[in-house]
Amino acid sequence: MKKTLYTCGVAMMGLALIGLTGCASKSVQSGGDSSAQAPAKAGSESNAGSFPSTGVQPSGSGLRGLDKSPSEERVGNGAMLAKVDPSASAARQLDEARAEQAASAAAGLRDVFFAYDSWAISEEGRQALTRNAEWIKSNSSAQVKIEGHCDERGTSAYNLVLGEKRAKAVRNYLVELGIGANRLSVVSYGKEQPSCSEHAEPCYQQNRRGHLVVKSGK
């Protein structure tokens, strides 16, 4: 009797162990599915095989930002623009300046000269501008740049402002004479581009000027 009870007890314990094993297996499988669906926590070991969020992607995944040529620069909309060669730009500007000088000389446009620390147009200046306006009207496609210049006295900042006032005074007078403002542009060089380099009043007088330039069509 005791042997029979013992055998039954062993059998029941074996069945219990089998049942527990089955439950444990089911639990592991269920836990594996749910953990695969849940997002991995940052810094966890489950993330060890992935790339950190530094913006760098694995090789072969279309890494951007390092594939451009050193002679190109990416602009905001993703387009690629070639960098301007400084020497080529300087040469082009020099060619344009020469073309403008030749066109201005051919047009015979006259400078307007100003008194010391003044941007008022004199009677002689009005006469010069009247002649200039006749040429501009007869050349309806011409665009004219008006340069404001000063003598060497005073600070660079002050002379830039004074040169601008002189250039604008010339432009405004040409507009009064019937020239469209859209055909006239102004620029101030202050005292940076003197036409005469002597340190004397006759030279200073030549540098205080409004200079008209026929703009290059390039």
C-alpha positions as CSV (number, residue, x, y, z in Angstrom):
1,M,0.0,0.0,0.0
2,K,2.8,2.4,0.9
3,K,4.6,1.5,-2.3
4,T,1.5,2.3,-4.3
5,L,1.0,5.6,-2.6
6,Y,4.6,6.5,-3.2
7,T,4.4,5.6,-6.8
8,C,1.3,7.8,-7.2
9,G,3.0,10.6,-5.5
10,V,6.0,10.5,-7.7
11,A,3.7,10.3,-10.8
12,M,1.7,13.4,-9.6
13,M,4.9,15.3,-8.9
14,G,6.1,14.4,-12.5
15,L,2.9,15.7,-14.0
16,A,3.2,18.9,-12.0
17,L,6.7,19.5,-13.2
18,I,5.6,18.9,-16.8
19,G,2.8,21.4,-16.3
20,L,5.1,24.0,-14.8
21,T,7.6,23.5,-17.7
22,G,4.9,24.1,-20.2
23,C,3.7,27.3,-18.5
24,A,7.3,28.6,-18.3
25,S,7.8,28.0,-22.0
26,K,4.6,29.7,-22.8
27,S,5.6,32.7,-20.6
28,V,9.0,33.1,-22.3
29,Q,7.4,33.0,-25.8
30,S,4.8,35.5,-24.8
31,G,7.4,37.8,-23.2
32,G,9.5,37.6,-26.3
33,D,6.7,38.9,-28.6
34,S,5.8,41.8,-26.4
35,S,9.3,42.9,-25.8
36,A,9.9,42.9,-29.6
37,Q,7.0,45.2,-30.1
38,A,7.9,47.6,-27.2
39,P,10.4,50.4,-28.1
40,A,13.9,49.8,-26.8
41,K,15.1,52.2,-24.1
42,A,17.9,54.5,-24.9
43,G,21.2,53.2,-23.7
44,S,19.9,49.7,-23.1
45,E,21.8,46.6,-24.1
46,S,19.1,45.8,-26.7
47,N,20.4,48.9,-28.5
48,A,24.0,47.7,-28.6
49,G,23.8,46.5,-32.2
50,S,22.3,49.7,-33.6
51,F,23.9,53.1,-34.5
52,P,23.5,55.9,-31.9
53,S,21.4,58.9,-33.0
54,T,24.3,61.1,-34.2
55,G,23.0,61.7,-37.7
56,V,25.6,59.3,-39.2
57,Q,24.1,56.4,-41.1
58,P,25.8,53.0,-41.8
59,S,28.0,52.6,-44.8
60,G,26.0,52.1,-48.1
61,S,22.9,53.9,-46.7
62,G,23.3,57.1,-48.7
63,L,25.3,59.2,-46.3
64,R,24.9,62.8,-47.2
65,G,27.0,65.9,-46.5
66,L,30.4,64.2,-47.3
67,D,29.9,63.4,-50.9
68,K,30.4,66.9,-52.4
69,S,33.4,68.1,-54.3
70,P,35.7,70.6,-52.5
71,S,35.0,73.0,-55.3
72,E,31.3,73.0,-54.6
73,E,29.2,74.4,-51.8
74,R,25.7,73.3,-50.9
75,V,23.0,76.0,-50.6
76,G,19.8,75.9,-48.6
77,N,17.6,74.2,-51.2
78,G,20.1,71.4,-51.8
79,A,21.4,72.7,-55.1
80,M,25.2,72.6,-55.7
81,L,27.0,75.8,-56.7
82,A,30.6,76.0,-57.8
83,K,32.7,78.3,-55.7
84,V,33.9,81.4,-57.5
85,D,37.6,81.5,-58.3
86,P,38.8,84.8,-56.7
87,S,41.3,85.3,-59.6
88,A,38.7,84.7,-62.2
89,S,36.3,87.1,-60.5
90,A,39.0,89.8,-60.3
91,A,39.8,89.4,-63.9
92,R,36.1,89.6,-64.9
93,Q,35.7,92.8,-62.8
94,L,38.8,94.3,-64.4
95,D,37.4,93.5,-67.9
96,E,34.0,95.1,-67.0
97,A,35.7,98.2,-65.6
98,R,37.7,98.6,-68.8
99,A,34.6,98.2,-70.9
100,E,32.8,100.8,-68.7
101,Q,35.7,103.3,-69.0
102,A,35.8,102.9,-72.8
103,A,32.0,103.4,-73.1
104,S,32.0,106.4,-70.7
105,A,34.9,108.0,-72.6
106,A,33.1,107.5,-75.9
107,A,29.9,109.0,-74.5
108,G,31.8,112.1,-73.3
109,L,30.0,112.3,-70.0
110,R,31.3,115.1,-67.8
111,D,32.1,115.0,-64.1
112,V,30.4,117.2,-61.5
113,F,32.7,118.9,-59.0
114,F,31.7,119.9,-55.5
115,A,32.9,122.4,-52.9
116,Y,34.7,121.3,-49.7
117,D,32.3,119.3,-47.4
118,S,29.4,120.0,-49.7
119,W,27.0,118.0,-52.0
120,A,25.3,121.1,-53.5
121,I,25.4,121.2,-57.3
122,S,26.9,124.4,-58.7
123,E,25.8,126.2,-61.8
124,E,28.7,124.7,-63.7
125,G,27.6,121.3,-62.4
126,R,24.1,121.9,-63.7
127,Q,25.4,122.7,-67.1
128,A,27.5,119.5,-67.2
129,L,24.5,117.4,-66.1
130,T,22.3,119.0,-68.8
131,R,24.7,117.9,-71.4
132,N,25.0,114.4,-69.8
133,A,21.2,114.1,-69.8
134,E,21.0,114.8,-73.5
135,W,23.3,111.9,-74.2
136,I,21.4,109.6,-71.8
137,K,18.1,110.4,-73.5
138,S,19.5,109.8,-76.9
139,N,20.8,106.4,-75.8
140,S,17.6,104.9,-74.3
141,S,19.2,101.5,-73.5
142,A,22.1,102.9,-71.6
143,Q,22.3,102.3,-67.8
144,V,24.4,104.9,-65.9
145,K,26.2,104.5,-62.6
146,I,26.9,107.6,-60.6
147,E,30.0,107.5,-58.4
148,G,30.4,109.8,-55.4
149,H,34.1,110.7,-54.5
150,C,35.8,112.9,-51.9
151,D,39.2,114.2,-51.2
152,E,41.5,112.6,-48.6
153,R,40.6,114.8,-45.6
154,G,38.3,113.3,-43.0
155,T,37.6,109.8,-41.9
156,S,36.7,107.0,-44.3
157,A,33.3,106.5,-42.8
158,Y,32.4,110.2,-43.0
159,N,33.6,110.4,-46.6
160,L,31.6,107.4,-47.6
161,V,28.4,109.1,-46.4
162,L,29.4,112.4,-48.1
163,G,30.2,110.6,-51.4
164,E,26.8,108.9,-51.3
165,K,25.1,112.3,-50.8
166,R,27.0,113.7,-53.8
167,A,26.0,110.7,-56.0
168,K,22.4,111.0,-55.0
169,A,22.4,114.8,-55.6
170,V,23.6,114.1,-59.2
171,R,21.0,111.4,-59.7
172,N,18.1,113.5,-58.4
173,Y,19.1,116.4,-60.7
174,L,19.2,114.0,-63.7
175,V,15.7,112.8,-62.7
176,E,14.5,116.4,-62.7
177,L,15.9,116.6,-66.2
178,G,13.7,113.8,-67.4
179,I,15.9,110.7,-66.9
180,G,14.1,107.6,-65.5
181,A,15.4,106.8,-62.0
182,N,15.4,103.1,-63.0
183,R,18.3,103.8,-65.4
184,L,20.5,105.4,-62.7
185,S,22.3,103.7,-59.9
186,V,24.6,105.3,-57.2
187,V,27.7,104.2,-55.4
188,S,30.0,105.9,-53.0
189,Y,33.8,105.3,-52.9
190,G,34.5,108.0,-50.4
191,K,38.2,108.9,-50.5
192,E,39.3,105.4,-51.7
193,Q,39.6,106.1,-55.4
194,P,41.1,109.6,-55.9
195,S,41.8,110.8,-59.5
196,C,44.7,112.9,-58.3
197,S,47.2,111.9,-55.5
198,E,48.9,115.2,-54.7
199,H,48.3,116.7,-51.3
200,A,47.1,120.1,-52.4
201,E,43.9,122.0,-52.9
202,P,43.9,121.9,-56.8
203,C,44.1,118.1,-56.5
204,Y,41.5,117.9,-53.7
205,Q,39.1,119.8,-56.0
206,Q,39.5,117.2,-58.7
207,N,38.7,114.5,-56.2
208,R,35.5,116.0,-54.9
209,R,33.3,114.8,-57.8
210,G,30.4,112.9,-59.1
211,H,31.6,110.6,-61.8
212,L,29.2,109.1,-64.4
213,V,29.9,105.7,-65.8
214,V,28.1,103.9,-68.6
215,K,27.5,100.5,-67.1
216,S,28.7,97.4,-68.9
217,G,26.0,95.3,-70.5
218,K,27.6,92.0,-69.4
